[in-house]
Amino acid sequence: MASKSKCVEVRVELKPEVLDAEAAATQRALELLGIKSLEGVRMARIYELEFKGVDAKEARRRADVCVEKLLANPVIHKVTVRMLGT
């Protein structure tokens, strides 16, 4: 078993076809503040998961379990998972 910790980044965002009301409100507010040429705003949550005592493959597997059980809803979310610092 590896002794160093492995860090995995999980990015969760709404699928393009799902209305992102928070992003739309943010875009309107930025436009009201005078920000010009703003074509769009998308919002995402980023989780950094650190796993101790596992290799990269096992860290990725555990991150996938976290996504499946809690972090994202596959019906409305697009998820990107990547290893950090490897």
Contacts in CASP RR format, 6 or more apart in sequence:
PFRMAT RR
TARGET T0000
AUTHOR 0000-0000-0000
METHOD contacts of the structure
MODEL  1
MASKSKCVEVRVELKPEVLDAEAAATQRALELLGIKSLEGVRMARIYELE
FKGVDAKEARRRADVCVEKLLANPVIHKVTVRMLGT
1 53 0 8 1.000
1 54 0 8 1.000
1 55 0 8 1.000
2 53 0 8 1.000
2 54 0 8 1.000
2 55 0 8 1.000
3 53 0 8 1.000
4 53 0 8 1.000
5 50 0 8 1.000
5 51 0 8 1.000
5 52 0 8 1.000
5 53 0 8 1.000
6 50 0 8 1.000
6 51 0 8 1.000
6 53 0 8 1.000
6 54 0 8 1.000
6 55 0 8 1.000
6 56 0 8 1.000
6 58 0 8 1.000
6 59 0 8 1.000
6 83 0 8 1.000
6 86 0 8 1.000
7 48 0 8 1.000
7 49 0 8 1.000
7 50 0 8 1.000
7 51 0 8 1.000
7 59 0 8 1.000
7 83 0 8 1.000
7 84 0 8 1.000
7 85 0 8 1.000
8 48 0 8 1.000
8 49 0 8 1.000
8 50 0 8 1.000
8 51 0 8 1.000
8 59 0 8 1.000
8 60 0 8 1.000
8 62 0 8 1.000
8 63 0 8 1.000
8 81 0 8 1.000
8 82 0 8 1.000
8 83 0 8 1.000
8 84 0 8 1.000
9 46 0 8 1.000
9 47 0 8 1.000
9 48 0 8 1.000
9 49 0 8 1.000
9 81 0 8 1.000
9 82 0 8 1.000
9 83 0 8 1.000
9 84 0 8 1.000
10 46 0 8 1.000
10 47 0 8 1.000
10 48 0 8 1.000
10 49 0 8 1.000
10 63 0 8 1.000
10 66 0 8 1.000
10 67 0 8 1.000
10 71 0 8 1.000
10 72 0 8 1.000
10 79 0 8 1.000
10 80 0 8 1.000
10 81 0 8 1.000
11 44 0 8 1.000
11 45 0 8 1.000
11 46 0 8 1.000
11 79 0 8 1.000
11 80 0 8 1.000
11 81 0 8 1.000
12 44 0 8 1.000
12 45 0 8 1.000
12 46 0 8 1.000
12 47 0 8 1.000
12 67 0 8 1.000
12 71 0 8 1.000
12 72 0 8 1.000
12 77 0 8 1.000
12 78 0 8 1.000
12 79 0 8 1.000
13 42 0 8 1.000
13 43 0 8 1.000
13 44 0 8 1.000
13 45 0 8 1.000
13 77 0 8 1.000
13 78 0 8 1.000
14 20 0 8 1.000
14 42 0 8 1.000
14 43 0 8 1.000
14 76 0 8 1.000
14 77 0 8 1.000
14 78 0 8 1.000
15 76 0 8 1.000
15 77 0 8 1.000
15 78 0 8 1.000
16 78 0 8 1.000
18 76 0 8 1.000
20 41 0 8 1.000
20 42 0 8 1.000
20 43 0 8 1.000
22 43 0 8 1.000
23 40 0 8 1.000
23 41 0 8 1.000
23 42 0 8 1.000
23 43 0 8 1.000
24 41 0 8 1.000
26 41 0 8 1.000
26 43 0 8 1.000
27 38 0 8 1.000
27 40 0 8 1.000
27 41 0 8 1.000
30 38 0 8 1.000
30 41 0 8 1.000
31 38 0 8 1.000
45 71 0 8 1.000
47 66 0 8 1.000
47 71 0 8 1.000
48 84 0 8 1.000
49 59 0 8 1.000
49 62 0 8 1.000
49 63 0 8 1.000
49 66 0 8 1.000
51 58 0 8 1.000
51 59 0 8 1.000
51 62 0 8 1.000
51 63 0 8 1.000
54 62 0 8 1.000
56 83 0 8 1.000
56 86 0 8 1.000
59 83 0 8 1.000
60 81 0 8 1.000
60 83 0 8 1.000
63 81 0 8 1.000
64 81 0 8 1.000
67 79 0 8 1.000
67 81 0 8 1.000
71 79 0 8 1.000
72 79 0 8 1.000
END
